[in-house]
Amino acid sequence: MGYENLRNFASTQQTVQNGDYALAQQLSECCCTTQRAIDGAKYENAQGIAAVNANINEKFAALEKNQLEQTIAAQQNQINQLNLQAQMCGVVRYPNATTYSAGGNPFFGAGCGCGCGAAF
C-alpha cells in the first residue's frame, strides 16, 4: 500500500510539473506575442509621425519660399522705381506753363528729389 501511494504521489507530482511547464510555456509565448504586437504598433506610430513631420516641413518650406519670392519682388519693384527716378533726374520737362492763377507753380525749381538740384 505504501508503495502504491508513493507511485500515485510520483505520478501526481509529474502531472503537476508537466502542467506547470505547459502553463509557463503558454505564458512565455503569450508575452512574446504581445511584445511583438506592441513593437509593431510603435513602428507604425513612428512611421506616421515621420510622415506628418515631413508634410509639415514641406508646407513650411513652401511658405518660406513664397515669402522670399514676395520680398524679392518688392525689392525689385523698389529698385525699378529708384532706377527710373535716377534716369529722370536732371531731365527738364516742358512746357513750364502753370495752371495756378495766384503766383508761380510751387513745383518749378524744386529739383527732382535725388539731390541733383536740377530745376524743372
N, CA, C and O atoms as CSV, one atom per row, in Angstrom:
chain,resi,resn,atom,element,x,y,z
A,1,MET,N,N,0.810,-1.183,0.000
A,1,MET,CA,C,0.000,0.000,0.000
A,1,MET,C,C,0.867,1.266,0.000
A,1,MET,O,O,0.596,2.225,-0.722
A,2,GLY,N,N,1.893,1.239,0.814
A,2,GLY,CA,C,2.788,2.400,0.846
A,2,GLY,C,C,3.463,2.615,-0.507
A,2,GLY,O,O,3.644,3.745,-0.962
A,3,TYR,N,N,3.831,1.491,-1.140
A,3,TYR,CA,C,4.467,1.594,-2.430
A,3,TYR,C,C,3.506,2.176,-3.454
A,3,TYR,O,O,3.909,2.993,-4.282
A,4,GLU,N,N,2.241,1.769,-3.412
A,4,GLU,CA,C,1.208,2.267,-4.324
A,4,GLU,C,C,0.978,3.755,-4.093
A,4,GLU,O,O,0.849,4.520,-5.049
A,5,ASN,N,N,0.927,4.162,-2.851
A,5,ASN,CA,C,0.746,5.586,-2.525
A,5,ASN,C,C,1.925,6.407,-3.036
A,5,ASN,O,O,1.745,7.508,-3.557
A,6,LEU,N,N,3.096,5.881,-2.886
A,6,LEU,CA,C,4.284,6.574,-3.358
A,6,LEU,C,C,4.262,6.710,-4.870
A,6,LEU,O,O,4.618,7.757,-5.411
A,7,ARG,N,N,3.842,5.649,-5.553
A,7,ARG,CA,C,3.754,5.708,-7.015
A,7,ARG,C,C,2.695,6.716,-7.448
A,7,ARG,O,O,2.934,7.489,-8.376
A,8,ASN,N,N,1.541,6.726,-6.805
A,8,ASN,CA,C,0.492,7.700,-7.118
A,8,ASN,C,C,0.972,9.129,-6.856
A,8,ASN,O,O,0.676,10.049,-7.618
A,9,PHE,N,N,1.710,9.291,-5.771
A,9,PHE,CA,C,2.241,10.606,-5.452
A,9,PHE,C,C,3.228,11.064,-6.528
A,9,PHE,O,O,3.205,12.220,-6.949
A,10,ALA,N,N,4.088,10.153,-6.966
A,10,ALA,CA,C,5.066,10.482,-8.004
A,10,ALA,C,C,4.360,10.806,-9.311
A,10,ALA,O,O,4.758,11.727,-10.024
A,11,SER,N,N,3.331,10.065,-9.622
A,11,SER,CA,C,2.558,10.318,-10.841
A,11,SER,C,C,1.868,11.669,-10.753
A,11,SER,O,O,1.848,12.427,-11.723
A,12,THR,N,N,1.314,11.966,-9.610
A,12,THR,CA,C,0.643,13.265,-9.418
A,12,THR,C,C,1.660,14.399,-9.499
A,12,THR,O,O,1.389,15.444,-10.091
A,13,GLN,N,N,2.812,14.190,-8.911
A,13,GLN,CA,C,3.857,15.212,-8.947
A,13,GLN,C,C,4.319,15.455,-10.387
A,13,GLN,O,O,4.556,16.599,-10.775
A,14,GLN,N,N,4.446,14.407,-11.165
A,14,GLN,CA,C,4.857,14.526,-12.568
A,14,GLN,C,C,3.796,15.282,-13.363
A,14,GLN,O,O,4.125,16.120,-14.203
A,15,THR,N,N,2.535,14.990,-13.100
A,15,THR,CA,C,1.437,15.673,-13.791
A,15,THR,C,C,1.441,17.163,-13.468
A,15,THR,O,O,1.240,17.996,-14.352
A,16,VAL,N,N,1.667,17.490,-12.220
A,16,VAL,CA,C,1.724,18.906,-11.806
A,16,VAL,C,C,2.902,19.595,-12.477
A,16,VAL,O,O,2.776,20.717,-12.967
A,17,GLN,N,N,4.046,18.921,-12.498
A,17,GLN,CA,C,5.223,19.504,-13.138
A,17,GLN,C,C,4.974,19.730,-14.625
A,17,GLN,O,O,5.320,20.784,-15.157
A,18,ASN,N,N,4.381,18.754,-15.295
A,18,ASN,CA,C,4.087,18.905,-16.721
A,18,ASN,C,C,3.096,20.039,-16.957
A,18,ASN,O,O,3.216,20.800,-17.917
A,19,GLY,N,N,2.121,20.135,-16.071
A,19,GLY,CA,C,1.138,21.216,-16.189
A,19,GLY,C,C,1.777,22.571,-15.962
A,19,GLY,O,O,1.469,23.542,-16.653
A,20,ASP,N,N,2.680,22.628,-14.976
A,20,ASP,CA,C,3.387,23.882,-14.712
A,20,ASP,C,C,4.246,24.278,-15.907
A,20,ASP,O,O,4.304,25.448,-16.284
A,21,TYR,N,N,4.912,23.288,-16.498
A,21,TYR,CA,C,5.755,23.571,-17.658
A,21,TYR,C,C,4.912,24.073,-18.816
A,21,TYR,O,O,5.276,25.046,-19.477
A,22,ALA,N,N,3.788,23.416,-19.066
A,22,ALA,CA,C,2.908,23.827,-20.164
A,22,ALA,C,C,2.362,25.231,-19.914
A,22,ALA,O,O,2.281,26.047,-20.831
A,23,LEU,N,N,1.993,25.499,-18.684
A,23,LEU,CA,C,1.471,26.823,-18.343
A,23,LEU,C,C,2.557,27.890,-18.514
A,23,LEU,O,O,2.303,28.971,-19.043
A,24,ALA,N,N,3.762,27.567,-18.060
A,24,ALA,CA,C,4.874,28.507,-18.214
A,24,ALA,C,C,5.163,28.746,-19.696
A,24,ALA,O,O,5.444,29.874,-20.101
A,25,GLN,N,N,5.096,27.709,-20.485
A,25,GLN,CA,C,5.330,27.826,-21.928
A,25,GLN,C,C,4.261,28.721,-22.570
A,25,GLN,O,O,4.588,29.567,-23.403
A,26,GLN,N,N,3.018,28.548,-22.200
A,26,GLN,CA,C,1.921,29.362,-22.747
A,26,GLN,C,C,2.072,30.828,-22.343
A,26,GLN,O,O,1.852,31.728,-23.154
A,27,LEU,N,N,2.445,31.058,-21.097
A,27,LEU,CA,C,2.644,32.434,-20.634
A,27,LEU,C,C,3.789,33.102,-21.384
A,27,LEU,O,O,3.691,34.265,-21.775
A,28,SER,N,N,4.855,32.374,-21.579
A,28,SER,CA,C,6.006,32.910,-22.298
A,28,SER,C,C,5.642,33.249,-23.745
A,28,SER,O,O,6.011,34.304,-24.260
A,29,GLU,N,N,4.925,32.353,-24.377
A,29,GLU,CA,C,4.507,32.555,-25.764
A,29,GLU,C,C,3.571,33.763,-25.869
A,29,GLU,O,O,3.702,34.577,-26.783
A,30,CYS,N,N,2.645,33.873,-24.946
A,30,CYS,CA,C,1.699,34.987,-24.943
A,30,CYS,C,C,2.444,36.308,-24.741
A,30,CYS,O,O,2.147,37.303,-25.401
A,31,CYS,N,N,3.402,36.306,-23.834
A,31,CYS,CA,C,4.177,37.514,-23.554
A,31,CYS,C,C,4.962,37.952,-24.787
A,31,CYS,O,O,4.999,39.138,-25.115
A,32,CYS,N,N,5.589,36.994,-25.467
A,32,CYS,CA,C,6.361,37.332,-26.668
A,32,CYS,C,C,5.459,37.856,-27.780
A,32,CYS,O,O,5.806,38.817,-28.467
A,33,THR,N,N,4.313,37.226,-27.952
A,33,THR,CA,C,3.368,37.668,-28.976
A,33,THR,C,C,2.872,39.088,-28.674
A,33,THR,O,O,2.773,39.923,-29.574
A,34,THR,N,N,2.571,39.344,-27.430
A,34,THR,CA,C,2.111,40.679,-27.034
A,34,THR,C,C,3.213,41.714,-27.241
A,34,THR,O,O,2.945,42.817,-27.717
A,35,GLN,N,N,4.433,41.373,-26.891
A,35,GLN,CA,C,5.555,42.304,-27.051
A,35,GLN,C,C,5.795,42.616,-28.523
A,35,GLN,O,O,6.066,43.766,-28.868
A,36,ARG,N,N,5.703,41.623,-29.391
A,36,ARG,CA,C,5.894,41.870,-30.829
A,36,ARG,C,C,4.782,42.771,-31.374
A,36,ARG,O,O,5.031,43.623,-32.227
A,37,ALA,N,N,3.567,42.581,-30.885
A,37,ALA,CA,C,2.447,43.429,-31.311
A,37,ALA,C,C,2.674,44.868,-30.864
A,37,ALA,O,O,2.382,45.805,-31.607
A,38,ILE,N,N,3.193,45.046,-29.657
A,38,ILE,CA,C,3.497,46.393,-29.160
A,38,ILE,C,C,4.599,47.025,-30.006
A,38,ILE,O,O,4.509,48.198,-30.367
A,39,ASP,N,N,5.632,46.256,-30.322
A,39,ASP,CA,C,6.710,46.768,-31.168
A,39,ASP,C,C,6.191,47.179,-32.539
A,39,ASP,O,O,6.598,48.208,-33.077
A,40,GLY,N,N,5.294,46.379,-33.104
A,40,GLY,CA,C,4.711,46.719,-34.399
A,40,GLY,C,C,3.901,48.004,-34.342
A,40,GLY,O,O,3.958,48.818,-35.263
A,41,ALA,N,N,3.154,48.187,-33.273
A,41,ALA,CA,C,2.363,49.416,-33.110
A,41,ALA,C,C,3.280,50.623,-32.962
A,41,ALA,O,O,3.012,51.683,-33.528
A,42,LYS,N,N,4.360,50.465,-32.202
A,42,LYS,CA,C,5.321,51.560,-32.047
A,42,LYS,C,C,5.939,51.938,-33.386
A,42,LYS,O,O,6.095,53.122,-33.683
A,43,TYR,N,N,6.290,50.949,-34.193
A,43,TYR,CA,C,6.885,51.208,-35.502
A,43,TYR,C,C,5.894,51.942,-36.408
A,43,TYR,O,O,6.256,52.910,-37.077
A,44,GLU,N,N,4.658,51.483,-36.424
A,44,GLU,CA,C,3.648,52.144,-37.250
A,44,GLU,C,C,3.415,53.578,-36.793
A,44,GLU,O,O,3.254,54.468,-37.628
A,45,ASN,N,N,3.394,53.818,-35.496
A,45,ASN,CA,C,3.246,55.177,-34.980
A,45,ASN,C,C,4.432,56.046,-35.390
A,45,ASN,O,O,4.252,57.201,-35.775
A,46,ALA,N,N,5.632,55.499,-35.311
A,46,ALA,CA,C,6.823,56.258,-35.701
A,46,ALA,C,C,6.769,56.614,-37.189
A,46,ALA,O,O,7.137,57.722,-37.581
A,47,GLN,N,N,6.309,55.669,-38.012
A,47,GLN,CA,C,6.191,55.945,-39.447
A,47,GLN,C,C,5.167,57.047,-39.707
A,47,GLN,O,O,5.387,57.916,-40.550
A,48,GLY,N,N,4.051,57.010,-38.987
A,48,GLY,CA,C,3.022,58.038,-39.138
A,48,GLY,C,C,3.517,59.408,-38.719
A,48,GLY,O,O,3.257,60.403,-39.397
A,49,ILE,N,N,4.229,59.463,-37.607
A,49,ILE,CA,C,4.768,60.729,-37.122
A,49,ILE,C,C,5.799,61.273,-38.111
A,49,ILE,O,O,5.829,62.476,-38.374
A,50,ALA,N,N,6.632,60.407,-38.654
A,50,ALA,CA,C,7.625,60.844,-39.632
A,50,ALA,C,C,6.946,61.426,-40.875
A,50,ALA,O,O,7.418,62.417,-41.431
A,51,ALA,N,N,5.856,60.822,-41.306
A,51,ALA,CA,C,5.124,61.327,-42.470
A,51,ALA,C,C,4.505,62.688,-42.167
A,51,ALA,O,O,4.530,63.581,-43.013
A,52,VAL,N,N,3.957,62.849,-40.980
A,52,VAL,CA,C,3.372,64.142,-40.591
A,52,VAL,C,C,4.469,65.211,-40.526
A,52,VAL,O,O,4.282,66.325,-41.015
A,53,ASN,N,N,5.608,64.871,-39.924
A,53,ASN,CA,C,6.713,65.831,-39.848
A,53,ASN,C,C,7.211,66.221,-41.228
A,53,ASN,O,O,7.505,67.392,-41.467
A,54,ALA,N,N,7.311,65.267,-42.137
A,54,ALA,CA,C,7.748,65.577,-43.497
A,54,ALA,C,C,6.754,66.507,-44.182
A,54,ALA,O,O,7.156,67.424,-44.898
A,55,ASN,N,N,5.467,66.280,-43.969
A,55,ASN,CA,C,4.442,67.137,-44.557
A,55,ASN,C,C,4.526,68.552,-43.988
A,55,ASN,O,O,4.426,69.527,-44.732
A,56,ILE,N,N,4.707,68.667,-42.679
A,56,ILE,CA,C,4.831,69.982,-42.050
A,56,ILE,C,C,6.065,70.705,-42.576
A,56,ILE,O,O,5.996,71.893,-42.893
A,57,ASN,N,N,7.191,70.006,-42.673
A,57,ASN,CA,C,8.418,70.616,-43.198
A,57,ASN,C,C,8.213,71.104,-44.626
A,57,ASN,O,O,8.683,72.182,-44.992
A,58,GLU,N,N,7.518,70.316,-45.427
A,58,GLU,CA,C,7.255,70.694,-46.817
A,58,GLU,C,C,6.391,71.960,-46.882
A,58,GLU,O,O,6.648,72.853,-47.689
A,59,LYS,N,N,5.379,72.024,-46.036
A,59,LYS,CA,C,4.486,73.197,-46.028
A,59,LYS,C,C,5.235,74.444,-45.582
A,59,LYS,O,O,5.069,75.510,-46.174
A,60,PHE,N,N,6.064,74.323,-44.536
A,60,PHE,CA,C,6.830,75.479,-44.075
A,60,PHE,C,C,7.839,75.923,-45.124
A,60,PHE,O,O,8.061,77.121,-45.300
A,61,ALA,N,N,8.452,74.976,-45.819
A,61,ALA,CA,C,9.392,75.334,-46.875
A,61,ALA,C,C,8.679,76.090,-47.988
A,61,ALA,O,O,9.224,77.050,-48.533
A,62,ALA,N,N,7.466,75.666,-48.332
A,62,ALA,CA,C,6.693,76.359,-49.369
A,62,ALA,C,C,6.316,77.766,-48.903
A,62,ALA,O,O,6.365,78.713,-49.688
A,63,LEU,N,N,5.941,77.904,-47.631
A,63,LEU,CA,C,5.607,79.233,-47.101
A,63,LEU,C,C,6.831,80.150,-47.101
A,63,LEU,O,O,6.737,81.315,-47.485
A,64,GLU,N,N,7.969,79.626,-46.673
A,64,GLU,CA,C,9.189,80.420,-46.667
A,64,GLU,C,C,9.588,80.825,-48.077
A,64,GLU,O,O,10.021,81.956,-48.298
A,65,LYS,N,N,9.447,79.923,-49.024
A,65,LYS,CA,C,9.777,80.226,-50.410
A,65,LYS,C,C,8.857,81.317,-50.941
A,65,LYS,O,O,9.318,82.241,-51.610
A,66,ASN,N,N,7.565,81.222,-50.652
A,66,ASN,CA,C,6.605,82.227,-51.106
A,66,ASN,C,C,6.934,83.587,-50.493
A,66,ASN,O,O,6.900,84.605,-51.184
A,67,GLN,N,N,7.250,83.604,-49.201
A,67,GLN,CA,C,7.587,84.859,-48.537
A,67,GLN,C,C,8.867,85.442,-49.131
A,67,GLN,O,O,8.956,86.654,-49.330
A,68,LEU,N,N,9.841,84.615,-49.410
A,68,LEU,CA,C,11.083,85.072,-50.013
A,68,LEU,C,C,10.835,85.637,-51.405
A,68,LEU,O,O,11.392,86.675,-51.760
A,69,GLU,N,N,10.011,84.969,-52.190
A,69,GLU,CA,C,9.688,85.466,-53.530
A,69,GLU,C,C,8.973,86.809,-53.464
A,69,GLU,O,O,9.231,87.686,-54.288
A,70,GLN,N,N,8.075,86.980,-52.491
A,70,GLN,CA,C,7.389,88.264,-52.339
A,70,GLN,C,C,8.363,89.364,-51.928
A,70,GLN,O,O,8.257,90.495,-52.403
A,71,THR,N,N,9.302,89.042,-51.059
A,71,THR,CA,C,10.307,90.022,-50.640
A,71,THR,C,C,11.182,90.419,-51.819
A,71,THR,O,O,11.485,91.598,-52.003
A,72,ILE,N,N,11.586,89.445,-52.612
A,72,ILE,CA,C,12.417,89.728,-53.789
A,72,ILE,C,C,11.642,90.589,-54.777
A,72,ILE,O,O,12.201,91.529,-55.342
A,73,ALA,N,N,10.365,90.287,-54.995
A,73,ALA,CA,C,9.548,91.080,-55.919
A,73,ALA,C,C,9.399,92.512,-55.419
A,73,ALA,O,O,9.478,93.451,-56.212
A,74,ALA,N,N,9.186,92.694,-54.123
A,74,ALA,CA,C,9.053,94.045,-53.558
A,74,ALA,C,C,10.367,94.809,-53.694
A,74,ALA,O,O,10.362,95.994,-54.025
A,75,GLN,N,N,11.481,94.145,-53.443
A,75,GLN,CA,C,12.781,94.796,-53.587
A,75,GLN,C,C,13.057,95.147,-55.046
A,75,GLN,O,O,13.602,96.213,-55.334
A,76,GLN,N,N,12.691,94.270,-55.959
A,76,GLN,CA,C,12.891,94.546,-57.384
A,76,GLN,C,C,12.039,95.724,-57.816
A,76,GLN,O,O,12.488,96.552,-58.608
A,77,ASN,N,N,10.820,95.815,-57.310
A,77,ASN,CA,C,9.948,96.947,-57.621
A,77,ASN,C,C,10.569,98.249,-57.116
A,77,ASN,O,O,10.552,99.262,-57.814
A,78,GLN,N,N,11.113,98.218,-55.913
A,78,GLN,CA,C,11.756,99.405,-55.360
A,78,GLN,C,C,12.996,99.777,-56.174
A,78,GLN,O,O,13.238,100.956,-56.432
A,79,ILE,N,N,13.772,98.785,-56.574
A,79,ILE,CA,C,14.954,99.054,-57.414
A,79,ILE,C,C,14.533,99.686,-58.733
A,79,ILE,O,O,15.156,100.640,-59.198
A,80,ASN,N,N,13.467,99.149,-59.336
A,80,ASN,CA,C,12.982,99.711,-60.599
A,80,ASN,C,C,12.548,101.164,-60.427
A,80,ASN,O,O,12.833,102.000,-61.284
A,81,GLN,N,N,11.864,101.471,-59.330
A,81,GLN,CA,C,11.437,102.854,-59.080
A,81,GLN,C,C,12.638,103.768,-58.878
A,81,GLN,O,O,12.662,104.887,-59.390
A,82,LEU,N,N,13.631,103.298,-58.135
A,82,LEU,CA,C,14.831,104.108,-57.918
A,82,LEU,C,C,15.603,104.311,-59.210
A,82,LEU,O,O,16.130,105.397,-59.449
A,83,ASN,N,N,15.678,103.279,-60.048
A,83,ASN,CA,C,16.345,103.421,-61.352
A,83,ASN,C,C,15.628,104.445,-62.223
A,83,ASN,O,O,16.265,105.279,-62.867
A,84,LEU,N,N,14.301,104.378,-62.237
A,84,LEU,CA,C,13.525,105.335,-63.017
A,84,LEU,C,C,13.736,106.746,-62.483
A,84,LEU,O,O,13.891,107.686,-63.262
A,85,GLN,N,N,13.743,106.900,-61.189
A,85,GLN,CA,C,13.958,108.215,-60.589
A,85,GLN,C,C,15.350,108.723,-60.941
A,85,GLN,O,O,15.515,109.905,-61.245
A,86,ALA,N,N,16.359,107.845,-60.904
A,86,ALA,CA,C,17.725,108.254,-61.254
A,86,ALA,C,C,17.816,108.625,-62.729
A,86,ALA,O,O,18.544,109.552,-63.084
A,87,GLN,N,N,17.099,107.925,-63.587
A,87,GLN,CA,C,17.116,108.243,-65.016
A,87,GLN,C,C,16.435,109.578,-65.301
A,87,GLN,O,O,16.816,110.295,-66.226
A,88,MET,N,N,15.426,109.901,-64.497
A,88,MET,CA,C,14.677,111.136,-64.721
A,88,MET,C,C,15.339,112.341,-64.045
A,88,MET,O,O,14.942,113.481,-64.290
A,89,CYS,N,N,16.332,112.100,-63.208
A,89,CYS,CA,C,16.997,113.195,-62.502
A,89,CYS,C,C,17.722,114.095,-63.497
A,89,CYS,O,O,18.532,113.628,-64.298
A,90,GLY,N,N,17.426,115.372,-63.436
A,90,GLY,CA,C,18.074,116.332,-64.324
A,90,GLY,C,C,17.351,116.540,-65.632
A,90,GLY,O,O,17.763,117.393,-66.419
A,91,VAL,N,N,16.293,115.800,-65.901
A,91,VAL,CA,C,15.538,115.958,-67.140
A,91,VAL,C,C,14.574,117.127,-66.959
A,91,VAL,O,O,13.802,117.165,-66.001
A,92,VAL,N,N,14.626,118.069,-67.879
A,92,VAL,CA,C,13.738,119.234,-67.827
A,92,VAL,C,C,12.467,118.887,-68.576
A,92,VAL,O,O,12.494,118.390,-69.702
A,93,ARG,N,N,11.360,119.163,-67.921
A,93,ARG,CA,C,10.075,118.879,-68.546
A,93,ARG,C,C,9.453,120.187,-69.033
A,93,ARG,O,O,9.431,121.178,-68.304
A,94,TYR,N,N,8.958,120.184,-70.241
A,94,TYR,CA,C,8.286,121.358,-70.817
A,94,TYR,C,C,6.857,120.999,-71.104
A,94,TYR,O,O,6.597,119.806,-71.264
A,95,PRO,N,N,5.966,121.833,-71.181
A,95,PRO,CA,C,6.107,123.287,-71.049
A,95,PRO,C,C,6.158,123.691,-69.583
A,95,PRO,O,O,5.717,122.948,-68.707
A,96,ASN,N,N,6.695,124.865,-69.329
A,96,ASN,CA,C,6.800,125.390,-67.973
A,96,ASN,C,C,5.585,126.220,-67.604
A,96,ASN,O,O,5.624,126.990,-66.644
A,97,ALA,N,N,4.550,126.074,-68.328
A,97,ALA,CA,C,3.338,126.831,-68.035
A,97,ALA,C,C,2.703,126.287,-66.778
A,97,ALA,O,O,2.787,125.094,-66.487
A,98,THR,N,N,2.078,127.158,-66.048
A,98,THR,CA,C,1.440,126.759,-64.809
A,98,THR,C,C,-0.062,126.945,-64.912
A,98,THR,O,O,-0.552,127.805,-65.644
A,99,THR,N,N,-0.764,126.141,-64.181
A,99,THR,CA,C,-2.219,126.265,-64.166
A,99,THR,C,C,-2.681,127.045,-62.960
A,99,THR,O,O,-3.875,127.296,-62.792
A,100,TYR,N,N,-1.716,127.438,-62.099
A,100,TYR,CA,C,-2.077,128.215,-60.918
A,100,TYR,C,C,-2.311,129.666,-61.322
A,100,TYR,O,O,-1.589,130.202,-62.162
A,101,SER,N,N,-3.306,130.294,-60.731
A,101,SER,CA,C,-3.584,131.687,-61.062
A,101,SER,C,C,-2.984,132.637,-60.044
A,101,SER,O,O,-2.902,133.839,-60.299
A,102,ALA,N,N,-2.567,132.132,-58.910
A,102,ALA,CA,C,-2.022,133.013,-57.890
A,102,ALA,C,C,-0.556,132.687,-57.692
A,102,ALA,O,O,-0.218,131.870,-56.836
A,103,GLY,N,N,0.296,133.290,-58.442
A,103,GLY,CA,C,1.727,133.102,-58.272
A,103,GLY,C,C,2.260,131.954,-59.111
A,103,GLY,O,O,1.564,131.368,-59.940
A,104,GLY,N,N,3.524,131.663,-58.857
A,104,GLY,CA,C,4.206,130.638,-59.641
A,104,GLY,C,C,3.886,129.237,-59.155
A,104,GLY,O,O,3.382,129.031,-58.051
A,105,ASN,N,N,4.187,128.311,-59.994
A,105,ASN,CA,C,3.982,126.909,-59.673
A,105,ASN,C,C,4.976,126.513,-58.587
A,105,ASN,O,O,6.176,126.717,-58.767
A,106,PRO,N,N,4.519,125.950,-57.458
A,106,PRO,CA,C,5.446,125.607,-56.378
A,106,PRO,C,C,6.354,124.428,-56.721
A,106,PRO,O,O,7.321,124.164,-56.007
A,107,PHE,N,N,6.056,123.732,-57.787
A,107,PHE,CA,C,6.869,122.571,-58.154
A,107,PHE,C,C,8.042,122.943,-59.056
A,107,PHE,O,O,8.990,122.168,-59.178
A,108,PHE,N,N,7.994,124.103,-59.682
A,108,PHE,CA,C,9.111,124.531,-60.526
A,108,PHE,C,C,10.276,124.921,-59.643
A,108,PHE,O,O,10.097,125.628,-58.651
A,109,GLY,N,N,11.443,124.476,-59.985
A,109,GLY,CA,C,12.635,124.834,-59.245
A,109,GLY,C,C,12.830,124.037,-57.970
A,109,GLY,O,O,13.722,124.344,-57.180
A,110,ALA,N,N,12.009,123.016,-57.754
A,110,ALA,CA,C,12.121,122.239,-56.527
A,110,ALA,C,C,13.144,121.115,-56.650
A,110,ALA,O,O,13.477,120.482,-55.648
A,111,GLY,N,N,13.643,120.857,-57.839
A,111,GLY,CA,C,14.583,119.753,-58.035
A,111,GLY,C,C,13.846,118.447,-58.233
A,111,GLY,O,O,12.616,118.407,-58.205
A,112,CYS,N,N,14.587,117.398,-58.429
A,112,CYS,CA,C,13.955,116.123,-58.721
A,112,CYS,C,C,13.853,115.228,-57.484
A,112,CYS,O,O,13.265,114.149,-57.560
A,113,GLY,N,N,14.407,115.649,-56.357
A,113,GLY,CA,C,14.323,114.856,-55.143
A,113,GLY,C,C,15.453,113.869,-55.002
A,113,GLY,O,O,15.463,113.074,-54.062
A,114,CYS,N,N,16.411,113.901,-55.918
A,114,CYS,CA,C,17.523,112.961,-55.819
A,114,CYS,C,C,18.814,113.671,-55.434
A,114,CYS,O,O,19.881,113.058,-55.444
A,115,GLY,N,N,18.734,114.923,-55.104
A,115,GLY,CA,C,19.923,115.660,-54.659
A,115,GLY,C,C,20.702,116.276,-55.799
A,115,GLY,O,O,21.792,116.799,-55.565
A,116,CYS,N,N,20.203,116.241,-57.012
A,116,CYS,CA,C,20.969,116.787,-58.122
A,116,CYS,C,C,20.709,118.272,-58.300
A,116,CYS,O,O,21.497,118.941,-58.970
A,117,GLY,N,N,19.646,118.817,-57.737
A,117,GLY,CA,C,19.370,120.247,-57.767
A,117,GLY,C,C,18.902,120.770,-59.111
A,117,GLY,O,O,18.888,121.982,-59.326
A,118,ALA,N,N,18.519,119.891,-60.015
A,118,ALA,CA,C,18.075,120.363,-61.316
A,118,ALA,C,C,16.662,120.937,-61.185
A,118,ALA,O,O,15.822,120.406,-60.459
A,119,ALA,N,N,16.429,122.007,-61.887
A,119,ALA,CA,C,15.127,122.658,-61.848
A,119,ALA,C,C,14.305,122.223,-63.037
A,119,ALA,O,O,14.848,121.898,-64.093
A,120,PHE,N,N,13.006,122.215,-62.867
A,120,PHE,CA,C,12.121,121.843,-63.955
A,120,PHE,C,C,11.690,123.056,-64.692
A,120,PHE,O,O,10.931,122.956,-65.656
